[in-house]
């Protein structure tokens, strides 16, 4: 993978996993997410749906640079739930993902080692049942120009093929483009040159 690509799961299906140990049941769900607000909404849904479960643990990772993340043990012993879930996200090199693991307690304590194995296994299965895809890190560029420059601008757009997000053609025109991060500087410099021709 190049520096302007990242791996995530798509949002067409929720990856599900299940692990059972000594009558404790661990139900795992992997979601594609794009914000912390989304994380809160999804967790609230699972807390309502599985209101009778003992724990609702989770971990998430956000952003192409994988810099925003959190792991939550929800009452399990420290680092026995959220951390192993996050560990699976890391070993799969995923981002923009939330994995929630709901635990039904079976009456037998699993110990810290047993919990780590259970949460890790449930999370791994949820990931393996999700659709992993590689996405581009993109940059958005807005460019303002005069109407007579239209043909030159459109020629560059045709050559470099960024996505056109928005365009306004009036006395002064503007176009908003999205392009792979590694090609953004080239697009900016080509457009900038037009202004001086």
ZIZILIN-V434650 format. One record per backbone hydrogen bond with DSSP energy under -0.5 kcal/mol. NH is the residue of the N-H (numbers start at 0). CO is the residue of the C=O. E is the energy in kcal/mol with one decimal. If there is no record, write none. Layout:
# ZIZILIN-V434650
<<NH;CO;E> <NH;CO;E>>
This chain:
# ZIZILIN-V434650
<<4;1;-1.5> <5;134;-2.4> <6;92;-0.6> <7;132;-2.5> <9;130;-2.6> <14;12;-0.6> <14;29;-1.7> <16;27;-2.3> <18;25;-2.1> <20;23;-2.3> <23;20;-2.5> <24;103;-2.3> <25;18;-2.9> <26;24;-0.6> <26;101;-2.9> <27;16;-3.2> <27;25;-0.6> <28;99;-2.5> <29;14;-3.1> <30;28;-0.5> <30;97;-3.2> <32;95;-1.8> <38;34;-1.4> <39;35;-2.2> <40;36;-2.3> <41;37;-2.6> <42;38;-2.6> <43;39;-2.2> <44;40;-1.8> <45;41;-2.0> <46;42;-2.5> <47;43;-1.9> <48;44;-2.9> <49;45;-2.8> <50;47;-1.1> <52;49;-2.2> <53;102;-1.5> <54;102;-1.5> <56;100;-2.3> <57;71;-1.6> <58;98;-1.7> <59;69;-2.3> <60;96;-2.0> <61;67;-3.2> <65;62;-1.8> <66;61;-0.5> <67;61;-1.4> <68;66;-0.7> <69;59;-1.8> <71;57;-3.2> <75;72;-2.2> <79;76;-2.0> <84;80;-1.9> <85;81;-2.8> <86;82;-2.6> <87;83;-1.4> <88;84;-1.7> <89;85;-2.6> <90;86;-2.6> <91;87;-1.6> <92;89;-1.4> <93;88;-2.4> <94;6;-1.7> <95;60;-0.8> <96;60;-1.9> <97;30;-2.4> <98;58;-2.7> <99;28;-2.5> <99;97;-0.5> <100;56;-3.4> <101;26;-3.1> <101;99;-0.5> <102;54;-2.7> <103;24;-2.9> <103;101;-0.5> <104;102;-0.6> <113;109;-0.9> <114;110;-2.3> <115;111;-2.5> <116;112;-2.2> <117;113;-2.2> <118;114;-3.0> <119;115;-2.3> <120;116;-2.7> <121;117;-2.5> <122;118;-2.2> <123;119;-2.5> <124;120;-2.1> <125;121;-2.0> <126;122;-2.2> <127;123;-2.3> <128;124;-1.2> <129;126;-1.7> <131;129;-0.8> <132;7;-3.0> <134;5;-3.1> <134;132;-0.5> <136;3;-3.8> <137;135;-0.6> <138;178;-3.0> <140;176;-3.3> <142;174;-2.8> <144;172;-2.8> <146;170;-1.1> <148;145;-1.9> <149;146;-2.0> <152;148;-2.4> <153;149;-2.8> <154;150;-1.9> <155;151;-1.8> <156;152;-2.2> <157;153;-2.4> <158;154;-2.2> <159;155;-2.9> <160;156;-1.9> <162;177;-3.1> <164;162;-0.7> <164;175;-2.9> <165;175;-1.5> <167;173;-3.0> <169;167;-0.6> <172;144;-3.5> <173;167;-2.5> <174;142;-2.4> <175;165;-3.4> <176;140;-3.4> <176;174;-0.5> <177;162;-2.5> <178;138;-2.4> <180;136;-3.1> <182;179;-2.0> <183;179;-0.7> <183;180;-1.1> <184;180;-0.5> <186;182;-2.0> <187;183;-2.7> <188;184;-2.7> <189;185;-2.4> <190;186;-2.4> <191;187;-2.6> <192;188;-2.1> <193;189;-1.1> <194;190;-1.0> <194;191;-0.6> <195;191;-0.6> <195;192;-1.3> <196;192;-0.5> <196;193;-1.2>>
